[in-house]
Amino acid sequence: MMYSEIYEKVNQEFSGVLAKNLATDINHFDRYFIFKNFEKSSSYCYSRMRELNLKQVEIEKFPADGKSSYS
């Protein structure tokens, strides 16, 4: 009985269909592996997170100068 209550609460907050749609939208940008599309993808993710009332969301930018390295 306890697990069914937890399931119901989680099920009200999460949607497999929404997750699939978000992944499809992100893939639409990222399937062509170019920096311009990465910027579109990050802007899309930023907007979606802000729509969900997440407050501490920011887009970080890093130089692509052929010298800098990021891990």
Biopython code that builds the backbone (N, CA, C, O; Angstrom):
import numpy as np
from Bio.PDB.StructureBuilder import StructureBuilder

atoms = [
    (1, "MET", "N", (0.815, -1.201, 0.000)),
    (1, "MET", "CA", (0.000, 0.000, 0.000)),
    (1, "MET", "C", (0.860, 1.267, 0.000)),
    (1, "MET", "O", (0.556, 2.232, -0.700)),
    (2, "MET", "N", (1.924, 1.252, 0.785)),
    (2, "MET", "CA", (2.765, 2.434, 0.883)),
    (2, "MET", "C", (3.359, 2.802, -0.478)),
    (2, "MET", "O", (3.409, 3.983, -0.822)),
    (3, "TYR", "N", (3.806, 1.827, -1.249)),
    (3, "TYR", "CA", (4.431, 2.100, -2.542)),
    (3, "TYR", "C", (3.442, 2.702, -3.530)),
    (3, "TYR", "O", (3.825, 3.526, -4.360)),
    (4, "SER", "N", (2.202, 2.312, -3.453)),
    (4, "SER", "CA", (1.222, 2.876, -4.375)),
    (4, "SER", "C", (0.995, 4.360, -4.082)),
    (4, "SER", "O", (0.760, 5.139, -5.006)),
    (5, "GLU", "N", (1.062, 4.756, -2.825)),
    (5, "GLU", "CA", (0.931, 6.175, -2.488)),
    (5, "GLU", "C", (2.109, 6.974, -3.033)),
    (5, "GLU", "O", (1.924, 8.064, -3.574)),
    (6, "ILE", "N", (3.316, 6.435, -2.893)),
    (6, "ILE", "CA", (4.513, 7.097, -3.421)),
    (6, "ILE", "C", (4.412, 7.184, -4.940)),
    (6, "ILE", "O", (4.693, 8.228, -5.528)),
    (7, "TYR", "N", (4.014, 6.092, -5.567)),
    (7, "TYR", "CA", (3.872, 6.072, -7.022)),
    (7, "TYR", "C", (2.909, 7.156, -7.482)),
    (7, "TYR", "O", (3.196, 7.869, -8.444)),
    (8, "GLU", "N", (1.789, 7.288, -6.819)),
    (8, "GLU", "CA", (0.792, 8.281, -7.220)),
    (8, "GLU", "C", (1.340, 9.697, -7.105)),
    (8, "GLU", "O", (1.094, 10.530, -7.977)),
    (9, "LYS", "N", (2.078, 9.972, -6.040)),
    (9, "LYS", "CA", (2.636, 11.312, -5.863)),
    (9, "LYS", "C", (3.687, 11.606, -6.936)),
    (9, "LYS", "O", (3.708, 12.698, -7.504)),
    (10, "VAL", "N", (4.550, 10.639, -7.209)),
    (10, "VAL", "CA", (5.574, 10.821, -8.241)),
    (10, "VAL", "C", (4.921, 10.939, -9.605)),
    (10, "VAL", "O", (5.312, 11.786, -10.409)),
    (11, "ASN", "N", (3.938, 10.107, -9.873)),
    (11, "ASN", "CA", (3.257, 10.101, -11.165)),
    (11, "ASN", "C", (2.569, 11.436, -11.456)),
    (11, "ASN", "O", (2.426, 11.814, -12.619)),
    (12, "GLN", "N", (2.147, 12.145, -10.427)),
    (12, "GLN", "CA", (1.511, 13.451, -10.617)),
    (12, "GLN", "C", (2.523, 14.513, -11.042)),
    (12, "GLN", "O", (2.150, 15.504, -11.670)),
    (13, "GLU", "N", (3.794, 14.317, -10.708)),
    (13, "GLU", "CA", (4.816, 15.328, -10.966)),
    (13, "GLU", "C", (5.646, 15.065, -12.218)),
    (13, "GLU", "O", (6.209, 16.000, -12.786)),
    (14, "PHE", "N", (5.732, 13.826, -12.653)),
    (14, "PHE", "CA", (6.583, 13.463, -13.772)),
    (14, "PHE", "C", (5.771, 12.893, -14.920)),
    (14, "PHE", "O", (4.732, 12.266, -14.717)),
    (15, "SER", "N", (6.262, 13.121, -16.122)),
    (15, "SER", "CA", (5.569, 12.626, -17.295)),
    (15, "SER", "C", (6.583, 12.037, -18.266)),
    (15, "SER", "O", (7.487, 12.734, -18.728)),
    (16, "GLY", "N", (6.436, 10.774, -18.570)),
    (16, "GLY", "CA", (7.296, 10.140, -19.565)),
    (16, "GLY", "C", (7.115, 10.764, -20.933)),
    (16, "GLY", "O", (8.076, 10.895, -21.691)),
    (17, "VAL", "N", (5.896, 11.147, -21.253)),
    (17, "VAL", "CA", (5.610, 11.776, -22.545)),
    (17, "VAL", "C", (6.310, 13.129, -22.624)),
    (17, "VAL", "O", (6.916, 13.455, -23.645)),
    (18, "LEU", "N", (6.230, 13.913, -21.559)),
    (18, "LEU", "CA", (6.909, 15.210, -21.544)),
    (18, "LEU", "C", (8.421, 15.024, -21.661)),
    (18, "LEU", "O", (9.075, 15.754, -22.406)),
    (19, "ALA", "N", (8.979, 14.063, -20.940)),
    (19, "ALA", "CA", (10.425, 13.807, -21.017)),
    (19, "ALA", "C", (10.830, 13.433, -22.433)),
    (19, "ALA", "O", (11.850, 13.905, -22.935)),
    (20, "LYS", "N", (10.040, 12.590, -23.075)),
    (20, "LYS", "CA", (10.341, 12.192, -24.463)),
    (20, "LYS", "C", (10.259, 13.399, -25.396)),
    (20, "LYS", "O", (11.105, 13.563, -26.275)),
    (21, "ASN", "N", (9.260, 14.228, -25.211)),
    (21, "ASN", "CA", (9.107, 15.412, -26.065)),
    (21, "ASN", "C", (10.257, 16.396, -25.876)),
    (21, "ASN", "O", (10.745, 16.975, -26.847)),
    (22, "LEU", "N", (10.691, 16.588, -24.636)),
    (22, "LEU", "CA", (11.823, 17.475, -24.381)),
    (22, "LEU", "C", (13.094, 16.923, -25.019)),
    (22, "LEU", "O", (13.852, 17.671, -25.637)),
    (23, "ALA", "N", (13.332, 15.619, -24.875)),
    (23, "ALA", "CA", (14.512, 14.996, -25.486)),
    (23, "ALA", "C", (14.468, 15.119, -27.006)),
    (23, "ALA", "O", (15.498, 15.348, -27.640)),
    (24, "THR", "N", (13.293, 14.970, -27.587)),
    (24, "THR", "CA", (13.136, 15.122, -29.034)),
    (24, "THR", "C", (13.439, 16.556, -29.466)),
    (24, "THR", "O", (14.111, 16.779, -30.473)),
    (25, "ASP", "N", (12.941, 17.521, -28.701)),
    (25, "ASP", "CA", (13.200, 18.922, -29.022)),
    (25, "ASP", "C", (14.693, 19.240, -28.957)),
    (25, "ASP", "O", (15.225, 19.902, -29.848)),
    (26, "ILE", "N", (15.366, 18.774, -27.913)),
    (26, "ILE", "CA", (16.805, 19.027, -27.766)),
    (26, "ILE", "C", (17.573, 18.350, -28.888)),
    (26, "ILE", "O", (18.507, 18.932, -29.439)),
    (27, "ASN", "N", (17.192, 17.132, -29.232)),
    (27, "ASN", "CA", (17.866, 16.426, -30.322)),
    (27, "ASN", "C", (17.703, 17.169, -31.648)),
    (27, "ASN", "O", (18.590, 17.133, -32.501)),
    (28, "HIS", "N", (16.578, 17.835, -31.812)),
    (28, "HIS", "CA", (16.346, 18.613, -33.037)),
    (28, "HIS", "C", (17.456, 19.640, -33.243)),
    (28, "HIS", "O", (17.883, 19.874, -34.374)),
    (29, "PHE", "N", (17.926, 20.255, -32.151)),
    (29, "PHE", "CA", (19.019, 21.224, -32.246)),
    (29, "PHE", "C", (20.381, 20.535, -32.366)),
    (29, "PHE", "O", (21.205, 20.907, -33.201)),
    (30, "ASP", "N", (20.601, 19.534, -31.525)),
    (30, "ASP", "CA", (21.947, 18.964, -31.361)),
    (30, "ASP", "C", (22.315, 17.889, -32.381)),
    (30, "ASP", "O", (23.464, 17.448, -32.407)),
    (31, "ARG", "N", (21.396, 17.464, -33.200)),
    (31, "ARG", "CA", (21.725, 16.371, -34.129)),
    (31, "ARG", "C", (22.762, 16.786, -35.163)),
    (31, "ARG", "O", (23.508, 15.951, -35.673)),
    (32, "TYR", "N", (22.805, 18.092, -35.471)),
    (32, "TYR", "CA", (23.869, 18.609, -36.333)),
    (32, "TYR", "C", (24.905, 19.237, -35.416)),
    (32, "TYR", "O", (24.646, 20.268, -34.794)),
    (33, "PHE", "N", (26.055, 18.632, -35.333)),
    (33, "PHE", "CA", (27.069, 18.923, -34.328)),
    (33, "PHE", "C", (27.850, 20.187, -34.687)),
    (33, "PHE", "O", (29.010, 20.125, -35.093)),
    (34, "ILE", "N", (27.175, 21.357, -34.525)),
    (34, "ILE", "CA", (27.843, 22.629, -34.795)),
    (34, "ILE", "C", (27.531, 23.600, -33.651)),
    (34, "ILE", "O", (26.487, 23.502, -33.008)),
    (35, "PHE", "N", (28.452, 24.536, -33.409)),
    (35, "PHE", "CA", (28.324, 25.429, -32.267)),
    (35, "PHE", "C", (27.061, 26.280, -32.314)),
    (35, "PHE", "O", (26.462, 26.538, -31.270)),
    (36, "LYS", "N", (26.646, 26.718, -33.484)),
    (36, "LYS", "CA", (25.434, 27.532, -33.598)),
    (36, "LYS", "C", (24.228, 26.785, -33.024)),
    (36, "LYS", "O", (23.380, 27.377, -32.357)),
    (37, "ASN", "N", (24.162, 25.488, -33.290)),
    (37, "ASN", "CA", (23.037, 24.699, -32.775)),
    (37, "ASN", "C", (23.160, 24.436, -31.281)),
    (37, "ASN", "O", (22.145, 24.323, -30.593)),
    (38, "PHE", "N", (24.386, 24.335, -30.763)),
    (38, "PHE", "CA", (24.556, 24.183, -29.321)),
    (38, "PHE", "C", (24.023, 25.416, -28.600)),
    (38, "PHE", "O", (23.435, 25.306, -27.524)),
    (39, "GLU", "N", (24.228, 26.581, -29.190)),
    (39, "GLU", "CA", (23.707, 27.811, -28.598)),
    (39, "GLU", "C", (22.174, 27.809, -28.613)),
    (39, "GLU", "O", (21.545, 28.221, -27.639)),
    (40, "LYS", "N", (21.582, 27.353, -29.700)),
    (40, "LYS", "CA", (20.116, 27.249, -29.765)),
    (40, "LYS", "C", (19.592, 26.260, -28.722)),
    (40, "LYS", "O", (18.584, 26.515, -28.063)),
    (41, "SER", "N", (20.288, 25.135, -28.583)),
    (41, "SER", "CA", (19.887, 24.112, -27.630)),
    (41, "SER", "C", (19.967, 24.635, -26.198)),
    (41, "SER", "O", (19.054, 24.416, -25.402)),
    (42, "SER", "N", (21.051, 25.321, -25.874)),
    (42, "SER", "CA", (21.192, 25.846, -24.514)),
    (42, "SER", "C", (20.146, 26.924, -24.234)),
    (42, "SER", "O", (19.632, 27.002, -23.118)),
    (43, "SER", "N", (19.828, 27.741, -25.208)),
    (43, "SER", "CA", (18.787, 28.757, -25.037)),
    (43, "SER", "C", (17.426, 28.103, -24.815)),
    (43, "SER", "O", (16.639, 28.558, -23.985)),
    (44, "TYR", "N", (17.153, 27.035, -25.560)),
    (44, "TYR", "CA", (15.894, 26.303, -25.395)),
    (44, "TYR", "C", (15.803, 25.722, -23.981)),
    (44, "TYR", "O", (14.778, 25.855, -23.312)),
    (45, "CYS", "N", (16.890, 25.073, -23.533)),
    (45, "CYS", "CA", (16.898, 24.474, -22.196)),
    (45, "CYS", "C", (16.734, 25.542, -21.116)),
    (45, "CYS", "O", (15.996, 25.354, -20.149)),
    (46, "TYR", "N", (17.427, 26.659, -21.294)),
    (46, "TYR", "CA", (17.311, 27.773, -20.354)),
    (46, "TYR", "C", (15.852, 28.231, -20.256)),
    (46, "TYR", "O", (15.318, 28.391, -19.158)),
    (47, "SER", "N", (15.222, 28.439, -21.396)),
    (47, "SER", "CA", (13.828, 28.901, -21.419)),
    (47, "SER", "C", (12.896, 27.912, -20.743)),
    (47, "SER", "O", (12.031, 28.301, -19.958)),
    (48, "ARG", "N", (13.070, 26.646, -21.044)),
    (48, "ARG", "CA", (12.200, 25.621, -20.448)),
    (48, "ARG", "C", (12.373, 25.569, -18.927)),
    (48, "ARG", "O", (11.395, 25.443, -18.190)),
    (49, "MET", "N", (13.621, 25.666, -18.465)),
    (49, "MET", "CA", (13.863, 25.631, -17.016)),
    (49, "MET", "C", (13.274, 26.863, -16.331)),
    (49, "MET", "O", (12.740, 26.758, -15.227)),
    (50, "ARG", "N", (13.365, 28.020, -16.969)),
    (50, "ARG", "CA", (12.765, 29.225, -16.396)),
    (50, "ARG", "C", (11.242, 29.110, -16.361)),
    (50, "ARG", "O", (10.607, 29.580, -15.417)),
    (51, "GLU", "N", (10.654, 28.488, -17.383)),
    (51, "GLU", "CA", (9.202, 28.267, -17.389)),
    (51, "GLU", "C", (8.774, 27.391, -16.216)),
    (51, "GLU", "O", (7.644, 27.490, -15.738)),
    (52, "LEU", "N", (9.681, 26.536, -15.758)),
    (52, "LEU", "CA", (9.389, 25.663, -14.622)),
    (52, "LEU", "C", (9.728, 26.332, -13.292)),
    (52, "LEU", "O", (9.758, 25.684, -12.246)),
    (53, "ASN", "N", (9.983, 27.643, -13.353)),
    (53, "ASN", "CA", (10.268, 28.462, -12.177)),
    (53, "ASN", "C", (11.584, 28.119, -11.475)),
    (53, "ASN", "O", (11.732, 28.366, -10.278)),
    (54, "LEU", "N", (12.525, 27.558, -12.209)),
    (54, "LEU", "CA", (13.859, 27.370, -11.648)),
    (54, "LEU", "C", (14.544, 28.735, -11.666)),
    (54, "LEU", "O", (14.533, 29.425, -12.685)),
    (55, "LYS", "N", (15.131, 29.118, -10.557)),
    (55, "LYS", "CA", (15.656, 30.478, -10.417)),
    (55, "LYS", "C", (17.137, 30.586, -10.766)),
    (55, "LYS", "O", (17.538, 31.554, -11.412)),
    (56, "GLN", "N", (17.945, 29.640, -10.368)),
    (56, "GLN", "CA", (19.392, 29.744, -10.544)),
    (56, "GLN", "C", (19.826, 29.051, -11.836)),
    (56, "GLN", "O", (20.542, 28.050, -11.819)),
    (57, "VAL", "N", (19.376, 29.606, -12.935)),
    (57, "VAL", "CA", (19.674, 29.057, -14.254)),
    (57, "VAL", "C", (20.477, 30.098, -15.022)),
    (57, "VAL", "O", (20.108, 31.272, -15.061)),
    (58, "GLU", "N", (21.562, 29.669, -15.626)),
    (58, "GLU", "CA", (22.337, 30.583, -16.449)),
    (58, "GLU", "C", (23.021, 29.807, -17.566)),
    (58, "GLU", "O", (23.239, 28.600, -17.464)),
    (59, "ILE", "N", (23.344, 30.511, -18.610)),
    (59, "ILE", "CA", (24.077, 29.925, -19.729)),
    (59, "ILE", "C", (25.515, 30.402, -19.622)),
    (59, "ILE", "O", (25.777, 31.605, -19.585)),
    (60, "GLU", "N", (26.429, 29.475, -19.573)),
    (60, "GLU", "CA", (27.849, 29.819, -19.525)),
    (60, "GLU", "C", (28.431, 29.727, -20.920)),
    (60, "GLU", "O", (28.072, 28.845, -21.701)),
    (61, "LYS", "N", (29.324, 30.637, -21.223)),
    (61, "LYS", "CA", (29.969, 30.646, -22.538)),
    (61, "LYS", "C", (31.474, 30.486, -22.342)),
    (61, "LYS", "O", (32.058, 31.048, -21.416)),
    (62, "PHE", "N", (32.078, 29.722, -23.218)),
    (62, "PHE", "CA", (33.512, 29.463, -23.168)),
    (62, "PHE", "C", (34.104, 29.737, -24.542)),
    (62, "PHE", "O", (33.473, 29.447, -25.558)),
    (63, "PRO", "N", (35.302, 30.291, -24.582)),
    (63, "PRO", "CA", (35.917, 30.564, -25.876)),
    (63, "PRO", "C", (36.269, 29.273, -26.619)),
    (63, "PRO", "O", (36.718, 28.295, -26.021)),
    (64, "ALA", "N", (36.059, 29.295, -27.909)),
    (64, "ALA", "CA", (36.471, 28.180, -28.771)),
    (64, "ALA", "C", (37.619, 28.708, -29.623)),
    (64, "ALA", "O", (37.470, 28.939, -30.823)),
    (65, "ASP", "N", (38.781, 28.897, -28.966)),
    (65, "ASP", "CA", (39.903, 29.545, -29.613)),
    (65, "ASP", "C", (40.988, 28.581, -30.088)),
    (65, "ASP", "O", (42.021, 29.008, -30.604)),
    (66, "GLY", "N", (40.753, 27.300, -29.914)),
    (66, "GLY", "CA", (41.739, 26.314, -30.343)),
    (66, "GLY", "C", (42.869, 26.133, -29.347)),
    (66, "GLY", "O", (43.735, 25.282, -29.553)),
    (67, "LYS", "N", (42.884, 26.915, -28.267)),
    (67, "LYS", "CA", (43.927, 26.824, -27.238)),
    (67, "LYS", "C", (43.375, 26.369, -25.905)),
    (67, "LYS", "O", (43.992, 25.572, -25.198)),
    (68, "SER", "N", (42.198, 26.889, -25.569)),
    (68, "SER", "CA", (41.602, 26.593, -24.273)),
    (68, "SER", "C", (41.070, 25.169, -24.234)),
    (68, "SER", "O", (40.619, 24.627, -25.243)),
    (69, "SER", "N", (41.133, 24.580, -23.056)),
    (69, "SER", "CA", (40.673, 23.191, -22.892)),
    (69, "SER", "C", (39.747, 23.140, -21.685)),
    (69, "SER", "O", (40.034, 23.737, -20.647)),
    (70, "TYR", "N", (38.646, 22.433, -21.825)),
    (70, "TYR", "CA", (37.664, 22.307, -20.756)),
    (70, "TYR", "C", (37.316, 20.837, -20.584)),
    (70, "TYR", "O", (37.244, 20.078, -21.550)),
    (71, "SER", "N", (37.103, 20.460, -19.341)),
    (71, "SER", "CA", (36.740, 19.062, -19.072)),
    (71, "SER", "C", (35.457, 19.003, -18.293)),
    (71, "SER", "O", (34.983, 17.914, -17.968)),
]
sb = StructureBuilder()
sb.init_structure("model")
sb.init_model(0)
sb.init_chain("A")
sb.init_seg("    ")
for serial, (resi, resn, name, xyz) in enumerate(atoms, 1):
    if name == "N":
        sb.init_residue(resn, " ", resi, " ")
    sb.init_atom(name, np.array(xyz, "f"), 0.0, 1.0, " ", f" {name:<3s}", serial, name[0])
structure = sb.get_structure()
